[in-house]
Amino acid sequence: MQDTSTDVVVVGAGNAAMCAALSARESGANVIVLEWADPENRGGNSAYTAGNIRTVYNGKEDIVALCPDLSEEEISISDFGTYTEDKFYDDMGRLTEYRTDPDMCEALVTKSLDTMHWMRTKGVRFLPIYGKQAYKIDGRFVFWGGLTVSAWGGGPGLVDALHEQAEKEGIEVRYHARGFELIADDDGVHGIKVKQNGKTYTIACKSVVLACGGFESNAEWRTRYLGPGWDLAKVRGTRYNMGDGIKMAMDIGARPHGNWSGCHAVGWDYNAPEFGDIHVGDNFQKHSYPWGLMINAEGKRFVDEGYDFRNYTYASYGRKVLEQPNQMAWQVFDNKIIPMLRDEYRIRQVTKVRANTLEELAEKLDGVNKEGFLREIKAYNEAVRTDIKFDPNVKDGRRTEGLPIDKTNWANTLDEAPFEAYQTTCGLTFTFGGLKINPETGAVLDASDEPISGLYAAGELTGGLFYMNYPGGTGLMAGAVFGKISGASAGKQAMSNQ
C-alpha cells in the first residue's frame, strides 16, 4: 500500500465506528474506515451482541415508530410500558454507584431516542425483544427491565446494515488494516500510520475518530488494570480489541478517564473458546440464573441470584464467578424453570448435566463438593417463602429467609425432577476505562482537559460512563450516540479546513 490522504479516518468498524463514519459523511467528508479484522469477522464486539439497545421511550407510540413492521395484532397483545429519561438516569446512577460522568450520561440519555431514529435513516431496523425481555401473561407480552428493542438480525444484523449503508454512501472500508500510531504535532492530529497485510503506510487526514474498542483482548493489560486472575477470563467477543486506540491517544497526551479496574463481565460457558466465536455470537452466555441457583466448587451459593432483573446484574456477576475456586460455577434449575430457560441454554456447544434426583445431579457436577451441594440445596429449599407467588415479569418478593445469602426474588424450590445444571465461568465483554472526551463534540481531551485538535473518540474506548456495573443494552446505545456526535464533529472540522 502507498501513502494516501482523505478527510476523515475512522479506526474500527463496529457500531460506534460505522455511526461515526456515516455521520462524518453527512458533512460531505471523504471517509476511510480501518478494520483490523477480515470481512467475515468485522464489526468488533458489536457483531457478538444480541443487538439489544436501551433507549428512552414514552409509550407505545415511540416503539411503533421505531418498529413500523409490527402488526396490529402484535401491538394489541404487547404492554411496552415506558422507559422515561428519569428512569434511564436512575438506572445509570444506581448501577454505577452514582459515579457516571454526569455530562456523558446526560448526552446518552437525552439523545438516545433521536439517535435511534437517525439509525433508521441509515438502514437499521428494530423489533421488540419478545421472549427474552417479555413474558406472555394472560395472553399479553409484558416488557420489563427497560430494555425493549433490538436490531434486526442481532449484532451481526446491525453491523451489516451499517456497512451496507456505508457502501451506498461511498465510504471505503479497508480490511486487515491496523491503525497503530497517530501523526500529530502541537497543532493536533494530521494522520495515522497503518499496517495492512504486513505493509506499513500513512494516511494523511484532517481528523481521526478512534472507535476500536477497549483492551479486554489484551491479557497483559487485563492483569495490569483489572487485577490478578483476569488473564484467566475468557473474552466474549473479538480478539482484536487490544487497546490500540487508547494507546495511540495516550501516546500524544490524551487523558485517561473512568473505571480502569472495572469491566462488563458475565456468566459464560465454561468450555467456550478463549475468544468469541462469530458463528455462536453471544449464545455462550447463560442469563436465566435469576430463576435458579449459582453454586461454586464448595457446593455453596455466593450471590443473590434474584437481587434484580438480569439486565442489572449480569454485567457484574461474571466478576463474582471469576472470584470463585477454579473460576467457575454451576447454574442449577429444576423442571419448574427448565421450560423458561433462554435460547442460549439449548445450543449444541453447552456444558450441561441432567439428572432425575438431586443426589444423581450432585454426582455429575464436576469439581463440586457433593455433600456441601446437597446440604446447601436442603437449606435453601427449607428457606423459600412458598406462600409468595412467583412472577417473572416483576421483582416478585418471593424470597428465602434465614440464609447467609438470601435470594430476594424468584426463589423457587429445587424439588421437581428432572434437574439440569450448566457450568459457567467469566466471560469478559468490554473494559470500562478509556479516554476522556467532550460529550458535546466527541473530542478527545488532553491532560489539561483541552481538546486535541483533529482527534475524536466513541464506543468502548471512552471512559467515564460506566463504573462497577452496567444497564443491559447501554453499550450499543452509547456507541451510536457518541459515534454520531464524534463523526459529525470530525466531518465538520475536516470540511472547514478545505
C-alpha positions in Angstrom: 0.0 0.0 0.0 1.1 3.6 -0.7 0.8 6.7 1.4 -2.5 8.4 0.8 -4.8 11.1 2.1 -8.5 11.6 2.9 -10.7 13.9 5.0 -11.6 11.6 8.0 -10.2 8.3 9.1 -12.3 6.1 11.5 -10.4 3.4 13.3 -12.7 0.4 13.9 -15.7 -1.0 12.1 -18.3 -1.8 14.7 -21.5 0.1 15.7 -19.8 3.2 17.1 -17.2 3.4 14.3 -19.8 3.0 11.5 -22.1 5.5 13.1 -19.2 7.9 13.2 -18.3 7.2 9.6 -21.9 7.7 8.4 -22.2 10.9 10.5 -18.9 12.3 9.1 -20.1 11.5 5.6 -23.2 13.7 6.1 -20.9 16.8 6.1 -19.6 15.8 2.7 -16.3 14.5 4.0 -14.5 11.6 2.4 -14.1 8.8 4.9 -11.8 5.8 5.2 -12.6 3.1 7.8 -9.8 0.9 9.1 -10.8 -2.6 10.2 -8.0 -4.9 11.6 -10.2 -8.0 11.1 -11.1 -9.7 7.9 -14.6 -9.1 6.3 -16.1 -12.2 8.0 -15.0 -11.1 11.4 -15.6 -7.4 11.0 -17.6 -5.3 13.5 -15.7 -5.6 16.7 -17.8 -6.6 19.8 -21.0 -5.3 18.1 -21.0 -8.4 15.9 -21.1 -10.6 19.0 -24.0 -8.9 20.7 -27.7 -9.7 20.7 -28.3 -6.3 19.2 -30.3 -5.1 22.2 -30.4 -1.3 22.6 -31.6 0.6 25.6 -33.4 3.8 24.7 -35.8 6.3 26.2 -39.4 5.9 25.1 -42.5 7.4 26.5 -45.1 4.8 25.4 -46.4 2.5 22.7 -46.3 5.2 20.1 -42.5 5.6 20.3 -42.0 1.8 20.0 -44.3 1.6 17.0 -42.4 4.5 15.3 -39.1 2.6 15.8 -40.7 -0.7 14.8 -43.2 0.1 12.0 -43.2 -3.5 10.8 -45.3 -4.5 13.9 -48.7 -5.9 13.0 -51.9 -4.6 14.7 -52.2 -7.9 16.5 -48.7 -7.8 17.9 -49.3 -4.2 19.1 -52.6 -5.2 20.7 -51.0 -8.0 22.8 -48.0 -6.1 23.9 -47.6 -4.0 27.0 -44.5 -2.0 26.3 -44.8 0.3 29.3 -42.5 3.3 29.3 -38.8 4.0 29.8 -38.5 7.7 30.5 -35.5 9.9 30.8 -35.9 9.8 34.6 -35.8 6.0 34.6 -32.7 5.9 32.4 -31.0 8.4 34.7 -32.0 6.4 37.7 -30.6 3.2 36.3 -27.3 4.8 35.3 -26.9 6.3 38.7 -27.9 3.3 40.7 -25.8 0.8 38.8 -22.7 2.9 38.6 -23.0 3.9 42.3 -23.6 7.5 41.1 -20.1 7.8 39.6 -21.2 8.0 36.0 -19.9 11.2 34.3 -23.0 13.5 34.5 -22.3 15.2 31.2 -21.8 12.0 29.3 -24.8 10.4 31.0 -26.9 13.4 30.0 -25.9 13.2 26.4 -26.5 9.4 26.4 -30.0 9.7 27.8 -31.3 12.8 26.1 -30.0 11.9 22.6 -30.9 8.2 22.7 -34.3 8.2 21.0 -33.3 10.8 18.4 -30.2 8.7 17.6 -32.4 5.6 17.2 -34.5 7.4 14.6 -31.3 8.6 12.9 -30.1 5.0 12.7 -33.3 4.0 11.0 -32.5 6.5 8.3 -29.2 4.6 7.8 -31.0 1.3 7.1 -31.1 -0.1 10.7 -34.4 -1.8 11.5 -35.6 -2.6 15.1 -38.0 -5.0 16.7 -39.3 -5.6 20.2 -37.4 -8.3 22.2 -40.2 -10.8 22.6 -39.4 -13.7 24.8 -36.1 -12.6 26.3 -37.5 -9.3 27.6 -41.2 -10.1 27.8 -43.1 -13.0 29.2 -46.6 -13.8 28.0 -49.0 -13.5 30.9 -52.8 -13.9 30.4 -52.4 -13.5 26.7 -50.2 -10.4 26.7 -46.5 -9.8 26.4 -45.4 -7.6 29.3 -42.0 -6.0 28.8 -39.7 -5.5 31.8 -36.3 -4.0 32.8 -36.4 -1.0 30.4 -34.8 -2.9 27.5 -37.4 -3.3 24.8 -35.9 -3.2 21.3 -33.2 -4.9 19.3 -31.7 -4.5 15.9 -33.0 -6.9 13.2 -30.6 -9.8 13.0 -29.0 -9.0 16.3 -25.5 -7.6 16.5 -24.4 -9.1 13.1 -27.6 -7.6 11.5 -26.8 -4.2 13.0 -23.2 -4.3 11.7 -24.3 -5.5 8.2 -26.9 -2.8 8.0 -24.4 0.0 8.8 -21.8 -1.4 6.4 -24.4 -1.7 3.6 -25.3 2.0 4.1 -21.6 2.9 4.2 -21.1 1.2 0.9 -24.1 3.1 -0.6 -22.6 6.4 0.6 -19.1 5.8 -0.8 -17.3 5.1 2.5 -14.2 3.0 1.9 -13.6 0.2 4.4 -10.0 -1.3 4.5 -9.7 -4.8 6.0 -6.7 -6.3 7.6 -5.7 -2.7 8.4 -4.5 -1.9 11.9 -4.1 1.7 12.8 -1.2 1.9 15.3 0.2 5.4 15.5 -1.2 8.9 15.2 0.7 11.5 13.3 0.5 14.6 15.5 2.3 17.8 16.5 1.5 20.8 18.6 -1.3 21.7 16.2 -3.1 18.4 16.6 -3.6 15.2 14.6 -2.8 15.2 10.9 -2.9 11.5 10.0 -2.3 7.9 11.1 0.1 5.1 10.4 -1.4 1.8 9.3 -0.2 -1.7 8.9 -2.2 -3.6 6.3 -1.4 -7.1 5.1 2.1 -6.7 6.5 2.8 -3.4 4.8 3.1 -0.1 6.7 1.9 3.2 5.2 0.5 6.6 6.2 -2.9 8.2 5.7 -2.8 12.0 5.9 -6.2 13.4 7.1 -7.8 16.3 8.8 -9.4 14.4 11.6 -9.4 10.9 13.1 -12.1 9.1 15.1 -11.0 6.3 17.4 -13.7 3.7 17.8 -11.8 0.4 18.0 -12.8 -0.9 21.4 -11.3 -1.3 24.8 -8.4 -3.6 26.0 -10.3 -6.7 27.0 -8.5 -8.9 24.4 -5.1 -7.9 25.8 -4.2 -10.4 28.6 -1.3 -8.3 29.9 -3.4 -5.1 30.1 -6.3 -7.0 31.8 -3.9 -8.2 34.5 -2.3 -4.8 34.8 -5.5 -2.8 35.2 -8.3 -5.2 36.2 -6.1 -7.2 38.6 -4.7 -10.7 39.2 -6.7 -13.6 37.7 -8.2 -11.6 34.9 -5.7 -13.1 32.5 -7.7 -16.3 33.0 -11.0 -14.8 31.9 -12.5 -15.7 28.6 -13.3 -12.9 26.1 -16.8 -12.9 24.8 -16.1 -11.0 21.6 -13.4 -10.0 19.2 -9.8 -10.9 19.6 -8.8 -7.5 18.1 -9.6 -5.2 21.0 -6.0 -4.8 22.2 -6.3 -1.2 23.5 -4.7 0.2 20.3 -6.9 3.3 20.2 -6.3 4.1 23.8 -2.6 3.7 23.5 -2.4 5.9 20.3 -4.2 8.7 22.0 -2.4 8.5 25.3 0.9 8.5 23.5 0.1 12.0 22.3 -1.1 13.2 25.7 -4.8 12.2 26.0 -6.2 12.0 29.5 -7.2 8.5 30.8 -10.7 8.5 32.4 -13.2 6.3 34.1 -13.1 2.9 35.9 -9.9 1.3 34.7 -10.2 -1.6 37.1 -13.8 -2.2 36.0 -15.4 -4.1 33.2 -18.6 -5.7 31.8 -18.3 -9.5 32.6 -21.0 -12.2 32.5 -21.6 -15.8 33.2 -20.1 -17.7 30.2 -20.0 -21.3 29.2 -17.0 -23.0 31.0 -15.7 -24.7 27.8 -16.2 -21.7 25.4 -13.1 -20.8 23.4 -10.7 -18.2 24.6 -12.3 -15.5 22.3 -15.7 -15.2 20.9 -17.0 -17.5 18.1 -18.7 -15.3 15.5 -21.0 -18.2 14.5 -22.2 -18.7 18.1 -22.3 -15.0 18.9 -23.5 -14.3 22.4 -25.0 -17.7 23.0 -22.3 -18.9 25.3 -23.8 -16.6 27.9 -26.1 -18.1 30.5 -28.6 -15.5 31.7 -31.5 -17.3 33.2 -29.7 -17.5 36.6 -32.3 -15.2 38.4 -34.8 -18.1 38.2 -32.3 -20.7 39.5 -29.2 -21.0 41.8 -25.5 -20.5 41.2 -23.3 -23.0 43.1 -19.5 -22.9 43.4 -16.9 -25.7 43.9 -17.6 -25.8 47.6 -21.3 -26.5 46.9 -22.3 -23.1 48.1 -24.3 -20.2 46.7 -22.2 -16.9 46.6 -24.6 -14.2 45.2 -28.2 -13.2 45.5 -29.3 -14.5 42.1 -32.6 -12.6 42.4 -31.2 -9.3 43.5 -32.6 -7.6 40.4 -33.6 -8.2 36.8 -30.9 -9.8 34.7 -30.4 -6.5 32.9 -29.0 -5.0 36.0 -26.8 -7.8 37.4 -25.4 -9.9 34.5 -22.6 -7.4 33.7 -21.2 -7.6 37.3 -21.8 -11.3 38.2 -19.1 -12.5 35.8 -16.6 -11.0 38.2 -18.2 -12.9 41.0 -17.8 -16.2 39.2 -14.2 -15.4 38.4 -13.6 -14.9 42.1 -14.8 -18.5 42.9 -12.5 -21.5 43.3 -11.4 -22.7 39.8 -13.1 -19.6 38.3 -16.3 -21.5 37.8 -19.9 -22.0 39.0 -22.8 -24.3 38.1 -26.3 -22.8 37.4 -28.9 -25.2 38.7 -32.6 -25.5 37.7 -35.5 -27.9 38.2 -38.4 -28.8 35.9 -40.5 -25.8 37.0 -37.9 -23.4 35.3 -36.3 -25.6 32.6 -39.1 -24.7 30.1 -38.4 -21.0 30.8 -34.7 -21.1 30.0 -33.4 -18.7 27.4 -32.5 -20.0 23.9 -28.7 -19.9 24.7 -29.2 -22.9 27.0 -30.3 -25.1 24.1 -27.3 -24.6 21.8 -25.1 -27.6 20.8 -21.9 -26.2 22.4 -23.1 -26.2 26.0 -21.6 -27.7 29.2 -24.6 -29.3 30.7 -25.7 -32.2 33.0 -29.1 -33.6 33.7 -30.4 -35.9 36.4 -33.6 -37.3 37.9 -32.6 -36.8 41.5 -30.5 -34.2 43.4 -28.2 -37.0 44.6 -27.6 -38.0 41.0 -27.1 -34.4 40.0 -24.5 -33.9 42.8 -22.5 -36.8 41.3 -22.5 -35.2 37.9 -21.4 -31.7 39.0 -17.7 -31.8 38.0 -15.5 -30.1 40.6 -18.2 -29.6 43.2 -18.2 -30.8 46.8 -21.2 -33.2 46.7 -22.0 -33.2 50.4 -21.8 -29.4 50.5 -24.1 -29.1 47.5 -26.8 -31.3 49.0 -26.6 -29.5 52.3 -26.9 -26.1 50.5 -30.0 -27.2 48.5 -31.7 -28.7 51.5 -31.2 -25.4 53.5 -32.3 -23.3 50.5 -35.5 -25.3 49.9 -36.5 -25.0 53.5 -35.9 -21.2 53.5 -38.1 -20.5 50.4 -41.3 -18.4 51.1 -43.6 -20.6 49.0 -46.6 -18.6 50.2 -45.5 -15.7 47.9 -46.5 -16.1 44.2 -43.7 -16.5 41.6 -43.9 -13.9 38.8 -41.0 -13.5 36.4 -42.3 -10.2 35.0 -41.8 -8.2 38.2 -39.5 -8.3 41.2 -41.9 -10.6 43.0 -40.5 -10.6 46.5 -40.6 -14.4 46.6 -37.6 -14.9 48.8 -35.7 -17.0 51.2 -35.4 -16.2 54.9 -32.5 -17.0 57.2 -29.7 -18.0 54.8 -26.2 -16.5 54.8 -27.1 -15.0 51.4 -30.8 -14.8 50.9 -32.4 -14.8 47.5 -34.7 -11.8 47.4 -36.8 -12.5 44.3 -37.9 -15.5 42.2 -36.9 -18.1 44.8 -38.3 -21.4 43.6 -37.7 -24.6 45.5 -35.4 -27.1 43.7 -37.5 -30.3 44.1 -39.2 -31.2 40.8 -37.4 -33.6 38.5 -35.7 -33.6 36.1 -32.8 -31.3 37.2 -30.4 -29.5 34.9 -27.1 -27.7 35.6 -24.9 -25.6 33.4 -21.2 -25.0 34.1 -20.1 -21.4 33.7 -17.0 -19.2 34.1 -16.4 -15.5 33.5 -16.8 -14.0 30.0 -15.4 -10.5 29.7 -17.3 -8.2 27.3 -15.5 -4.9 27.5 -13.5 -2.7 29.8 -14.8 0.5 31.4 -11.6 2.6 31.5 -10.6 4.7 28.5 -10.2 8.1 27.1 -11.8 11.3 28.3 -13.9 13.1 25.7 -16.0 16.2 25.5 -19.5 14.6 25.3 -20.9 17.5 23.3 -18.3 17.1 20.5 -16.6 13.7 21.0 -13.2 15.5 21.0 -10.5 13.6 22.9 -9.2 15.8 25.8 -5.6 16.1 26.9 -4.1 16.2 30.4 -5.3 19.8 30.8 -8.8 18.9 29.7 -8.3 20.8 26.4 -9.4 19.1 23.1 -6.7 17.6 20.9 -7.4 19.1 17.6 -8.4 16.6 15.0 -8.9 13.7 17.4 -12.3 12.2 18.4 -13.4 9.0 20.0 -16.5 6.9 20.6 -17.6 3.5 21.9 -15.9 1.2 24.4 -12.6 3.1 24.4 -14.2 6.1 26.0 -14.1 6.2 29.8 -16.4 7.8 32.4 -19.8 6.4 31.5 -19.8 3.0 33.3 -18.5 2.2 36.8 -18.8 -1.2 38.6 -21.9 -2.2 36.6 -23.9 -1.5 33.6 -27.6 -1.5 32.5 -28.0 -4.0 29.7 -28.2 -2.6 26.2 -26.5 0.6 27.1 -23.2 -0.1 25.3 -24.7 -0.1 21.8 -26.7 3.0 22.6 -23.7 4.8 23.9 -21.7 3.7 20.8 -24.3 5.1 18.5 -24.9 8.3 20.4 -21.2 9.2 20.7 -20.3 7.8 17.3 -22.8 10.1 15.7 -21.5 13.1 17.7 -17.8 12.4 17.1 -18.4 11.7 13.4 -20.3 15.0 12.9 -17.5 16.9 14.7 -14.8 15.2 12.7 -16.6 15.8 9.4 -17.2 19.4 10.3 -13.6 20.0 11.2 -12.4 18.3 8.0 -14.6 20.3 5.7 -13.8 23.6 7.5 -10.1 23.0 6.7 -10.6 22.6 2.9 
